[in-house]
Amino acid sequence: MNESSPPALLDRSGPAHCTVCCCTLANKVILVLFMGLLVVAILFGNLVTLAVVLGTKHFHTPQGYLKASLAVADLAVGVFVVPLSIYAEVHLMVTDSALEWTLYSSKYLSFHPCNLIGPIFAGCTFVSITTIFLLTIERSIAVLKPLHKDSVITRKRTTILIVLSWVGSFLLAVSPMVFSSEIALEYNSCSRMCNYAPMNIQAFNILLLFPAFDFTLLGATMVINIISMSSIRQHSRRRKHLAESECPSTSKPTFSDIKAAKTIGTLTVAFTASFTPIAVFVVGNVLGNKWCNFSFFAFWILATNSCWNVIIYSVRDQKFRLCAHKLLMPFQRKNTSNE
């Protein structure tokens, strides 16, 4: 096909593009409502997280910095990624016609919103994975080497690692377009989101670098978490003996370190569960499977992960829960007084 002229318009109204989310008007309305509620949940949850972490001296720690970085990455999904999908779907539902940029890949348009939004979503996903990995390293040192925690884990080193994780993640996100002319971006009619669009099998193979990178880090994170949890269990078994000892060990992890390690373990499990469908989908695509309906659920399960962290913090971290409640108290008092 001549690259100087766009291909024929894609017919997104036919049976081939009738996905589980958008076959009827009712489904389209539910989809838009879901996206809108997701934006609200992401913005509210992560703004609360940032307010608690940045506004409470107790959280001005390396762990707090990493949680703030994770919240910013999740916030970007709610500010940039999901609203674009809402705009495209509302326009299609109201006018019964698709926006021009949703019908072509970025290869055929001089300006395509997905050129920005696609790498943002991928980059923020990589930032989340690397940040969870760094949180796991930080907690494992606190649990396994508590006496060395303050000397090894400093705010300056943590800040440098956060900057490197953001730069490296976004370089990885744009690398497919930089190193291959056969990879573009498009608003995918199945996932209803900006996705990478490989043109041939070689381009598909390049995109396999994404799940390979992700699962390497997630696998390492899981292993480190298992080691930390094993150490915590051993510590729990010795706790009674150490409490009764006349000279208890000074190298044991604190209760707050143990609770934080369990919280990071929960974050790791949640993110792994939300990312696994995407990895399965990418590998399936390389093998020639379309999996249109599956791709919709895979990408939106990953997007919903951006509002899970604040829930996990609230359930697992009593200090965070109390600070968040105190932060929201003025709004509750205002509503009570208005009544």
Beta strands, then each sheet from edge to edge (+ up, - down):
strand 1: 183-188
strand 2: 193-198
sheet 1: 1+ 2-
end
